[in-house]
Amino acid sequence: MTIPIPEDGLRGGAFYAAVGTLIVTIFMAALDTSIANTALPTIAKDLNAQPAASVWVVNAYQLAVVVTLLPFASLGEIMSYRRVYAWGLVLFTVSSLLCALSYSLPTLTAARIIQGIGASGIMSVNTALIRFIYPHKYLGRGLGINALTVAVSTAVGPTVASAILSITSWQWLFAVNVPLGIIAIVAGIRVLPVNRSNEQKFDYRSAILNALTFGFLIFAIGEGAHSASTLVTVACVGIALVSGVFLILRQLALPAPLLPVDLYRRPMFALSSATSVCSFIAQGLAFVSLPFYFQTVLGFSAVETGLLLTPWPVMTGLAAPFAGPMADRYPSAILCGIGLAILCVGLSLIAFLSGHPGIWGIVWRMMICGTGFGFFQSPNLRAIMTSAPPERSGGASGIVATSRLSGQAVGAALVALCFSLSMSYGPSLALGLGAIFAGGGSLVSFSRLLAHNPFTAGRQPSAPRREAPGSGAA
């Protein structure tokens, strides 16, 4: 069954089926990341691996995602987003079974690389599919639901992992993806719309240069964060810079480049991407430093730390359904600017906590951070996607995921730098730096009010009123 891209979103049963498929898939992919992090000590012990070596279970996944995101986004514009999404889901499901059957750290790491490639296929075109599933005037609502799904899966990840590990082995953390993946594959092939493919050929040279650039860059950031050899780190950065220069020069001559430099000529897109990077650097600084802050500085246990981290994603999930529809009515520049300003205040309040704060004193500060981030995320996604023409939705979708992963990697590296300067004050320093990036992102966001967007200048252009596709539950 082939559902062509409609003029303005899907309707009726096709709409609900497509939205349901995306929710299940994104929930599964986001949940898998958080449960793998939680179970890492258990996996290392069971496979007789050193803790430092076991980190590659996470790093291999992240590297595979980063180096393939933009190539898959480009393939989506050539082959159709649905086909890339479906094959990514197939790889993710099969590799989940391989992870569950792994008997050593090398086999698990190899399976995680394949799983990362599959997740990349999903994430690279997910936002592009949302753009074509939802009517244009309800795009913010769709992106809000997507943000809510990610936030909920992140929030429940540690709890789900703990529950599974309490009754069975870590292999079941990956095995549960298999039945859900099969259902999502069948549903996706039947209900997801197919965009009109273009006649361009896939640029393999750009894909290789992209892999070298982002792969060595993220690897260098990770090595630098773990105080690796300076020579190795500098060499990796050098390779990334040289490859990046050649990649950009090659893209400038292409009408639909793999690295969407053409979209960065649009002020709204460039500023929205910069806002995204700032926000995820701030988030990376916070999420990596907060566990150390709560345990080593404030003296909370590991269980208490997990509970104290929960209010952030919970509030992000609660704010997202409100921020999404608001983005359909008000300029994203204002909503995102206010959201990041709130995040800046929240991080500052945590950074300057007293020596013996109460539980509630921490919780309400974390709630402020989560609320601010929730009001930023959906409107900024909407600004990025609507500032690109429909035929370049794949490139814009790839940049959404690349900005997030790159920002989080830089944030983690900056945490390591802060800790190297002072272990006692390192967490507070990292949180203060996160507040600075959040504040800077807020200023960049407000600057978008001066940028002209040819597709949506703040409010949506007037159009005949239509009823929402079903009730607000979608």
JOCORCOR-V876754 format. One record per residue. N is the residue number from 1. SS is DSSP state (H for helix, E for strand, - for the rest). PHI is phi as a letter, one per 20 degrees, with the letter a starting at -180 (999 if undefined). OMEGA is omega in radians with two decimals (NA if undefined). Layout:
n = {N & N}
ss = {SS & SS}
phi = {PHI & PHI}
omega = {OMEGA & OMEGA}
This chain:
n = {1 & 2 & 3 & 4 & 5 & 6 & 7 & 8 & 9 & 10 & 11 & 12 & 13 & 14 & 15 & 16 & 17 & 18 & 19 & 20 & 21 & 22 & 23 & 24 & 25 & 26 & 27 & 28 & 29 & 30 & 31 & 32 & 33 & 34 & 35 & 36 & 37 & 38 & 39 & 40 & 41 & 42 & 43 & 44 & 45 & 46 & 47 & 48 & 49 & 50 & 51 & 52 & 53 & 54 & 55 & 56 & 57 & 58 & 59 & 60 & 61 & 62 & 63 & 64 & 65 & 66 & 67 & 68 & 69 & 70 & 71 & 72 & 73 & 74 & 75 & 76 & 77 & 78 & 79 & 80 & 81 & 82 & 83 & 84 & 85 & 86 & 87 & 88 & 89 & 90 & 91 & 92 & 93 & 94 & 95 & 96 & 97 & 98 & 99 & 100 & 101 & 102 & 103 & 104 & 105 & 106 & 107 & 108 & 109 & 110 & 111 & 112 & 113 & 114 & 115 & 116 & 117 & 118 & 119 & 120 & 121 & 122 & 123 & 124 & 125 & 126 & 127 & 128 & 129 & 130 & 131 & 132 & 133 & 134 & 135 & 136 & 137 & 138 & 139 & 140 & 141 & 142 & 143 & 144 & 145 & 146 & 147 & 148 & 149 & 150 & 151 & 152 & 153 & 154 & 155 & 156 & 157 & 158 & 159 & 160 & 161 & 162 & 163 & 164 & 165 & 166 & 167 & 168 & 169 & 170 & 171 & 172 & 173 & 174 & 175 & 176 & 177 & 178 & 179 & 180 & 181 & 182 & 183 & 184 & 185 & 186 & 187 & 188 & 189 & 190 & 191 & 192 & 193 & 194 & 195 & 196 & 197 & 198 & 199 & 200 & 201 & 202 & 203 & 204 & 205 & 206 & 207 & 208 & 209 & 210 & 211 & 212 & 213 & 214 & 215 & 216 & 217 & 218 & 219 & 220 & 221 & 222 & 223 & 224 & 225 & 226 & 227 & 228 & 229 & 230 & 231 & 232 & 233 & 234 & 235 & 236 & 237 & 238 & 239 & 240 & 241 & 242 & 243 & 244 & 245 & 246 & 247 & 248 & 249 & 250 & 251 & 252 & 253 & 254 & 255 & 256 & 257 & 258 & 259 & 260 & 261 & 262 & 263 & 264 & 265 & 266 & 267 & 268 & 269 & 270 & 271 & 272 & 273 & 274 & 275 & 276 & 277 & 278 & 279 & 280 & 281 & 282 & 283 & 284 & 285 & 286 & 287 & 288 & 289 & 290 & 291 & 292 & 293 & 294 & 295 & 296 & 297 & 298 & 299 & 300 & 301 & 302 & 303 & 304 & 305 & 306 & 307 & 308 & 309 & 310 & 311 & 312 & 313 & 314 & 315 & 316 & 317 & 318 & 319 & 320 & 321 & 322 & 323 & 324 & 325 & 326 & 327 & 328 & 329 & 330 & 331 & 332 & 333 & 334 & 335 & 336 & 337 & 338 & 339 & 340 & 341 & 342 & 343 & 344 & 345 & 346 & 347 & 348 & 349 & 350 & 351 & 352 & 353 & 354 & 355 & 356 & 357 & 358 & 359 & 360 & 361 & 362 & 363 & 364 & 365 & 366 & 367 & 368 & 369 & 370 & 371 & 372 & 373 & 374 & 375 & 376 & 377 & 378 & 379 & 380 & 381 & 382 & 383 & 384 & 385 & 386 & 387 & 388 & 389 & 390 & 391 & 392 & 393 & 394 & 395 & 396 & 397 & 398 & 399 & 400 & 401 & 402 & 403 & 404 & 405 & 406 & 407 & 408 & 409 & 410 & 411 & 412 & 413 & 414 & 415 & 416 & 417 & 418 & 419 & 420 & 421 & 422 & 423 & 424 & 425 & 426 & 427 & 428 & 429 & 430 & 431 & 432 & 433 & 434 & 435 & 436 & 437 & 438 & 439 & 440 & 441 & 442 & 443 & 444 & 445 & 446 & 447 & 448 & 449 & 450 & 451 & 452 & 453 & 454 & 455 & 456 & 457 & 458 & 459 & 460 & 461 & 462 & 463 & 464 & 465 & 466 & 467 & 468 & 469 & 470 & 471 & 472 & 473 & 474}
ss = {- & - & E & E & - & - & - & - & - & - & - & H & H & H & H & H & H & H & H & H & H & H & H & H & H & H & H & H & H & H & H & H & H & H & H & H & H & H & H & H & H & H & H & H & H & H & - & - & - & - & H & H & H & H & - & H & H & H & H & H & H & H & H & H & H & H & H & H & H & H & H & H & H & H & H & H & H & H & H & - & H & H & H & H & H & H & H & H & H & H & H & H & H & H & H & H & H & H & H & H & - & - & - & - & H & H & H & H & H & H & H & H & H & H & H & H & H & H & H & H & H & H & H & H & H & H & H & H & H & H & H & H & H & - & - & H & H & H & H & H & H & H & H & H & H & H & H & H & H & H & H & H & H & H & H & H & H & H & H & H & H & H & H & H & H & H & H & - & - & - & H & H & H & H & H & H & H & H & H & H & H & H & H & H & H & H & H & H & H & H & H & - & E & E & - & - & - & - & - & - & - & - & - & H & H & H & H & H & H & H & H & H & H & H & H & H & H & H & H & H & H & H & H & H & H & - & - & - & - & H & H & H & H & H & H & H & H & H & H & H & H & H & H & H & H & H & H & H & H & H & H & - & - & - & - & - & - & - & - & - & - & - & H & H & H & - & H & H & H & H & H & H & H & H & H & H & H & H & H & H & H & H & H & H & H & H & H & H & H & H & H & H & H & H & H & H & H & - & - & - & - & H & H & H & H & H & H & H & H & H & H & H & H & H & H & H & H & H & H & H & H & H & H & H & H & H & H & - & - & - & - & H & H & H & H & H & H & H & H & H & H & H & H & H & H & H & H & H & H & H & H & - & - & - & - & - & - & - & H & H & H & H & H & H & H & H & H & H & H & H & H & H & H & H & H & H & H & H & H & H & H & H & H & H & H & H & - & - & - & H & H & H & H & H & H & H & H & H & H & H & H & H & H & H & H & H & H & H & H & H & H & H & H & H & H & H & H & H & H & H & H & - & - & - & - & H & H & H & H & H & H & H & H & H & H & H & H & H & H & H & H & H & H & H & H & H & H & H & H & H & - & - & - & - & - & - & - & - & - & - & - & - & - & - & - & - & - & - & - & - & - & - & - & -}
phi = {999 & d & d & f & f & f & f & b & n & e & c & m & f & f & f & f & f & f & f & f & f & f & f & f & f & f & g & f & f & f & f & f & f & f & f & f & f & f & e & g & g & f & f & f & f & f & e & l & d & f & g & f & f & f & f & f & f & e & f & f & f & f & f & f & f & f & f & d & g & f & g & f & f & f & f & f & f & e & e & o & f & f & f & f & f & f & f & f & f & f & f & f & f & f & f & f & f & f & f & f & e & f & c & b & f & f & f & f & f & f & f & f & f & f & f & f & f & f & f & f & g & f & f & f & d & g & f & f & f & g & f & e & e & e & g & g & f & d & f & g & f & f & f & f & f & f & f & f & f & f & f & f & f & f & f & e & g & g & f & f & f & f & f & f & f & f & d & b & e & f & g & f & f & e & f & f & f & f & f & f & f & f & f & f & f & f & f & f & f & e & d & f & f & d & f & f & f & e & e & f & e & f & e & f & f & f & f & f & f & f & f & f & f & f & f & f & f & f & f & f & f & f & f & f & f & d & l & f & g & f & f & f & f & f & f & f & f & f & f & f & f & f & f & f & f & f & f & f & f & f & f & f & e & d & f & c & f & f & e & f & f & f & f & f & f & e & g & f & f & f & f & f & f & f & f & f & f & g & f & f & f & f & f & f & g & f & f & e & e & f & g & f & f & f & e & e & e & e & n & e & f & f & f & f & f & g & f & f & f & f & g & f & f & f & f & f & f & f & f & g & f & e & f & g & f & f & f & f & d & c & g & f & g & f & f & f & f & f & g & f & f & f & f & g & f & f & f & f & f & f & f & d & f & f & f & c & f & f & g & f & f & f & f & f & f & f & f & f & f & f & f & f & f & f & f & e & f & f & g & f & g & f & f & f & f & e & e & d & f & g & f & d & f & f & f & f & f & f & f & g & f & f & f & f & f & f & f & f & f & f & f & f & f & f & f & g & f & f & f & f & f & a & f & f & d & g & g & f & f & f & f & f & f & f & f & f & f & f & f & f & f & f & f & f & f & f & f & f & f & e & e & e & d & f & d & b & e & m & e & f & f & f & b & g & f & c & f & f & f & n & e & f & f & f}
omega = {-3.12 & 3.11 & -3.13 & 3.08 & 3.13 & -3.13 & -3.11 & 3.05 & 3.11 & 3.13 & 2.99 & -3.09 & 3.13 & 3.12 & -3.09 & 3.14 & 3.14 & 3.12 & 3.12 & 3.13 & 3.13 & -3.13 & -3.14 & -3.07 & -3.13 & 3.09 & -3.12 & -3.11 & -3.14 & 3.12 & -3.10 & 3.13 & -3.07 & -3.12 & 3.09 & 3.10 & -3.11 & -3.05 & -3.03 & 3.11 & 3.12 & 3.13 & -3.13 & -3.13 & -3.10 & -3.11 & -3.14 & -3.12 & 3.06 & 3.14 & -3.13 & 3.14 & -3.10 & 3.12 & 3.12 & 3.03 & 3.10 & -3.07 & -3.12 & 3.11 & -3.10 & 3.12 & 3.14 & 3.12 & -3.04 & -3.02 & -3.08 & -3.08 & -3.08 & 3.04 & 3.13 & 3.09 & 3.09 & 3.09 & 3.13 & 3.11 & -3.11 & -3.01 & -3.04 & -3.12 & -3.10 & -3.11 & 3.10 & 3.13 & -3.11 & -3.14 & 3.05 & 3.12 & 3.08 & 3.12 & -3.13 & -3.12 & 3.14 & -3.12 & 3.05 & 3.07 & 3.11 & 3.08 & -3.12 & -3.12 & -3.09 & -3.09 & 3.13 & 3.13 & 3.11 & -3.14 & 3.10 & 3.12 & 3.11 & 3.12 & 3.12 & 3.05 & 3.11 & 3.13 & 3.09 & 3.09 & 3.10 & 3.11 & 3.10 & 3.09 & 3.12 & -3.03 & -3.05 & -3.07 & -3.09 & -3.11 & 3.09 & 3.11 & 3.11 & -3.13 & -3.08 & 3.11 & -3.10 & 2.96 & -3.01 & -3.08 & 3.11 & -3.12 & 3.12 & 3.10 & 3.14 & 3.12 & 3.08 & 3.10 & 3.10 & 3.11 & 3.10 & 3.14 & 3.13 & -3.12 & -3.13 & -3.14 & 3.09 & -3.11 & -3.07 & -3.09 & 3.13 & 3.13 & 3.12 & 3.14 & 3.14 & -3.14 & 3.14 & -3.11 & -3.14 & -3.09 & -3.10 & -3.07 & -3.11 & -3.12 & -3.12 & 3.04 & 3.13 & -3.08 & -3.13 & 3.13 & -2.99 & 3.13 & 3.11 & 3.13 & 3.13 & 3.11 & -3.12 & 3.12 & -3.13 & -3.13 & -3.11 & 3.13 & -3.06 & -2.91 & -3.10 & -3.12 & -3.14 & 3.10 & 3.11 & -3.11 & 3.09 & -3.03 & -3.11 & 3.09 & 3.13 & -3.07 & -3.09 & 3.13 & 3.11 & 3.13 & 3.12 & 3.11 & 3.10 & 3.14 & 3.12 & -3.09 & -3.06 & 3.13 & -3.13 & 3.12 & -3.14 & 3.11 & 3.13 & 3.11 & 3.12 & 3.13 & 3.11 & 3.13 & -3.13 & 3.05 & 3.11 & -3.14 & 3.13 & -3.14 & 3.14 & -3.12 & -3.14 & 3.13 & 3.13 & 3.10 & 3.12 & 3.11 & 3.14 & -3.13 & -3.14 & 3.13 & -3.14 & 3.11 & 3.12 & 3.13 & -3.11 & 3.13 & 3.13 & -3.09 & -3.07 & -3.09 & -3.05 & 3.14 & 3.11 & -3.01 & 3.10 & 2.96 & -2.91 & 3.10 & 3.11 & 3.14 & -3.14 & 3.02 & 3.11 & -3.07 & -3.11 & 3.14 & -3.11 & -3.13 & 3.11 & 3.09 & 3.11 & 3.08 & 3.14 & -3.14 & 3.12 & -3.09 & -3.09 & 2.95 & 3.10 & 3.13 & 3.11 & 3.09 & -3.10 & -3.01 & 3.13 & -3.06 & -3.06 & 3.10 & 3.09 & -3.13 & -3.11 & -3.05 & -3.03 & -3.10 & -3.06 & 3.02 & 3.08 & 3.10 & 3.14 & 3.13 & 3.12 & 3.11 & 3.11 & 3.12 & -3.13 & 3.11 & -3.02 & -3.10 & -3.13 & -3.13 & 3.11 & 3.13 & 3.05 & 3.11 & 3.13 & -3.11 & -3.04 & -3.14 & 3.08 & -3.10 & -3.12 & 3.10 & 3.11 & 3.13 & 3.08 & -3.05 & -3.04 & -3.13 & 3.12 & -3.13 & -3.11 & -3.11 & -3.13 & 3.13 & 3.11 & -3.14 & -3.13 & 3.05 & 3.07 & 3.10 & 3.11 & 3.12 & -3.12 & 3.13 & 3.11 & 3.13 & 3.11 & -3.11 & -3.09 & 3.08 & 3.08 & -3.06 & -3.10 & -3.11 & 3.05 & -3.14 & -3.11 & 3.12 & 3.08 & -3.05 & -3.08 & 3.06 & 3.08 & 3.10 & 3.08 & 3.14 & -3.12 & 3.12 & 3.13 & -3.14 & 3.12 & 3.13 & 3.07 & -2.83 & -3.07 & 3.12 & -3.13 & 3.04 & -3.14 & -3.14 & 3.13 & -3.04 & -3.10 & 3.08 & 3.06 & 3.08 & -3.08 & -3.10 & 3.10 & -3.13 & 3.12 & 3.12 & 3.12 & 3.12 & 3.10 & 3.12 & 3.10 & -3.10 & -3.14 & 3.11 & -3.13 & -3.08 & 3.13 & 3.12 & 3.13 & 3.12 & 3.10 & 3.11 & 3.12 & 3.13 & 3.12 & 3.05 & 3.12 & 3.11 & 3.13 & 3.14 & 3.13 & 3.11 & 3.13 & 3.12 & -3.12 & -3.11 & -3.11 & 3.14 & 3.12 & 3.11 & 3.13 & 3.12 & 3.07 & 3.09 & 3.07 & 3.10 & 3.12 & 3.12 & 3.09 & 3.09 & 3.08 & 3.09 & 3.09 & 3.12 & 3.10 & -3.14 & -3.14 & 3.13 & 3.11 & 3.09 & 3.13 & -3.10 & 3.11 & 3.09 & -3.08 & -3.07 & 3.12 & -3.12 & -3.14 & 3.11 & -3.14 & 3.09 & -3.11 & -3.14 & 3.10 & -3.11 & 3.06 & 3.05 & 3.08 & -3.13 & -3.09 & -3.13 & -3.13 & -3.11 & 3.14 & NA}
